[in-house]
Amino acid sequence: MTYKSESPRWDDAGLIQHFKFCATMQLRTPLRVLQHHNDTHWDREQEPPKIAVKPWQGIWVPCTRLSGLFEYEATMASEVGQIPVSGGDFLRFLLTIREAVESRDTGKHAAALAVATSKTWEDIVEKLGGAHSVAMKLCKAKAG
């Protein structure tokens, strides 16, 4: 079986039981993509839905019946280093700050700064270079 991230396919041997969507854990990843992190697709009659518009935004990962056994304490890469495969606190931060920024037509920098200066996200924001750096990155990044 050949697996390409651009076109996930079911295998003929039946080893793949489902697919799981893994969003790229970065500030620039759009909210609509982050919201689908860990979604699963079980319908063998069709390919998983297209969530990521650009290849870097995320990927559908094939899972076997044993895949879940290896997820306990498993990690994945992110912009702040290794995080739990669930996304953990970093995913919660990304969802919060992307929603604050993407829900506004104006005042995006102020919205990002308000989230980034919250004590709740202090450790994460520090790893990203500080609140002003986070706000600047988000205001430069284009959703999509």
C-alpha positions as CSV (number, residue, x, y, z in Angstrom):
1,M,0.0,0.0,0.0
2,T,1.3,3.4,-0.9
3,Y,0.2,6.2,1.4
4,K,0.4,9.8,0.4
5,S,-0.7,12.6,2.7
6,E,-2.6,14.4,-0.1
7,S,-4.9,11.4,-0.8
8,P,-5.5,9.0,2.1
9,R,-6.9,5.7,0.9
10,W,-8.2,2.6,2.5
11,D,-6.0,-0.5,2.2
12,D,-7.2,-3.7,0.5
13,A,-6.1,-5.9,3.4
14,G,-8.3,-4.2,5.9
15,L,-5.5,-3.2,8.3
16,I,-6.6,0.4,8.4
17,Q,-9.7,0.7,10.6
18,H,-10.1,4.5,10.5
19,F,-8.3,7.7,9.8
20,K,-7.5,10.4,12.4
21,F,-6.9,14.1,11.5
22,C,-3.8,15.6,12.9
23,A,-3.7,19.4,12.6
24,T,-0.3,21.2,12.4
25,M,0.2,22.9,15.8
26,Q,1.4,26.3,14.8
27,L,0.1,29.9,15.3
28,R,-0.5,30.2,11.6
29,T,-2.8,27.2,11.4
30,P,-6.4,28.5,10.8
31,L,-9.1,28.0,13.4
32,R,-11.3,25.9,11.1
33,V,-8.4,23.4,10.8
34,L,-7.5,23.3,14.5
35,Q,-11.1,22.6,15.4
36,H,-10.9,19.3,13.6
37,H,-7.7,18.0,15.3
38,N,-8.3,14.4,16.4
39,D,-11.5,14.0,14.2
40,T,-11.9,10.4,13.0
41,H,-13.3,9.0,9.8
42,W,-14.6,5.5,9.7
43,D,-16.6,5.3,6.4
44,R,-14.8,2.9,4.1
45,E,-17.1,3.9,1.2
46,Q,-15.4,7.3,0.9
47,E,-12.2,9.2,1.5
48,P,-11.9,11.4,4.6
49,P,-13.2,15.0,4.1
50,K,-10.8,17.7,3.0
51,I,-10.0,19.8,6.0
52,A,-6.6,21.2,5.2
53,V,-6.6,23.5,2.2
54,K,-2.7,23.5,2.1
55,P,-0.6,20.4,2.8
56,W,1.2,22.0,5.8
57,Q,-2.1,22.6,7.7
58,G,-2.7,18.9,8.7
59,I,-2.9,15.3,7.6
60,W,-5.3,12.3,7.9
61,V,-3.3,9.5,9.5
62,P,-4.3,5.9,9.0
63,C,-5.0,4.0,12.2
64,T,-5.1,0.2,12.8
65,R,-6.9,-1.6,15.7
66,L,-3.6,-1.3,17.7
67,S,-3.0,2.4,17.1
68,G,-4.8,3.5,20.3
69,L,-2.5,1.3,22.4
70,F,0.5,3.5,21.5
71,E,-1.2,6.9,22.2
72,Y,-0.8,6.8,26.0
73,E,1.8,9.5,26.8
74,A,2.5,9.8,23.0
75,T,3.6,13.2,21.8
76,M,3.7,15.2,18.6
77,A,5.7,18.2,17.3
78,S,4.5,21.7,17.7
79,E,5.8,25.3,17.5
80,V,6.6,25.1,21.3
81,G,8.2,21.6,21.2
82,Q,6.7,18.2,22.0
83,I,3.1,18.2,23.2
84,P,0.5,15.4,23.9
85,V,-1.0,14.0,20.7
86,S,-4.3,15.3,21.9
87,G,-2.9,18.8,21.5
88,G,-3.2,19.5,25.2
89,D,-2.9,23.1,26.5
90,F,-1.2,24.3,23.4
91,L,-4.2,23.3,21.2
92,R,-6.5,25.0,23.7
93,F,-4.3,28.2,23.5
94,L,-4.3,28.1,19.7
95,L,-8.1,27.6,19.6
96,T,-8.6,30.5,22.0
97,I,-6.2,33.0,20.3
98,R,-7.2,32.1,16.7
99,E,-10.9,32.5,17.6
100,A,-10.2,35.9,19.2
101,V,-8.3,37.1,16.1
102,E,-10.4,35.5,13.4
103,S,-13.7,36.6,14.8
104,R,-12.8,40.3,14.2
105,D,-12.5,42.4,11.1
106,T,-10.5,45.1,13.0
107,G,-8.6,45.1,16.2
108,K,-6.9,41.8,15.6
109,H,-3.7,42.8,17.3
110,A,-5.5,44.0,20.4
111,A,-7.5,40.7,20.5
112,A,-4.3,38.6,20.2
113,L,-2.5,40.7,22.8
114,A,-5.5,40.3,25.2
115,V,-5.2,36.5,25.0
116,A,-1.5,36.4,25.0
117,T,-1.1,38.5,28.1
118,S,-3.4,36.3,30.1
119,K,-1.8,34.5,33.0
120,T,-3.4,31.2,31.8
121,W,-1.1,31.1,28.8
122,E,2.0,32.6,30.3
123,D,4.3,29.5,29.8
124,I,3.2,28.9,26.2
125,V,3.5,32.6,25.2
126,E,7.0,32.7,26.7
127,K,8.0,29.8,24.5
128,L,6.6,31.7,21.5
129,G,8.7,34.8,22.2
130,G,6.4,36.8,24.3
131,A,2.9,38.4,24.0
132,H,3.9,41.1,21.5
133,S,5.7,38.6,19.3
134,V,2.6,36.4,19.3
135,A,0.3,39.2,18.4
136,M,2.6,40.4,15.6
137,K,2.9,36.9,14.2
138,L,-0.9,36.4,14.2
139,C,-1.5,39.8,12.6
140,K,1.0,39.1,9.8
141,A,-0.3,35.5,9.2
142,K,-3.1,35.2,6.7
143,A,-5.9,32.7,7.5
144,G,-6.3,30.0,5.0
